[in-house]
Amino acid sequence: CRTVVSLALATMQRATVLLAAKAPKGNVPPNMAKWWKAYTPFHGQVTRQVSPFNLNQVSSLFHNAPSKLKHKVTDNIFDVAPALVASIAFYSYAEWKHADIAFHHRD
């Protein structure tokens, strides 16, 4: 039992030493530091956020609507055209078949 406790204490001490070695430099408390690898602090760089009230979110939707619509149609025509042609052909065949059946079974 004593070796298990001493092993646990040694492991905790090793983990604390490793965390202390990775601690960020500067006046940052350890509980507020970011520990992931992708974080790299930029000292002297100003970062700001733009308020949503200062953005023109809706006006950009309608600013170039005709050109956006043309661009969407021309980019996706080869994906949509086969299904559209097949749907129109199926609909016209179904209408023709219905009229043919109705013609042959009239009263």
QUIURHU-V734648 format. One record per helix or strand. SS is the DSSP state (2 for helix, 1 for strand). FROM is the first residue (numbers start at 1). TO is the last residue. Records with the same first field share a line. If there is no record, write none. Layout:
SS=FROM-TO + FROM-TO
This chain:
2=2-22 + 30-32 + 52-54 + 59-63 + 65-104
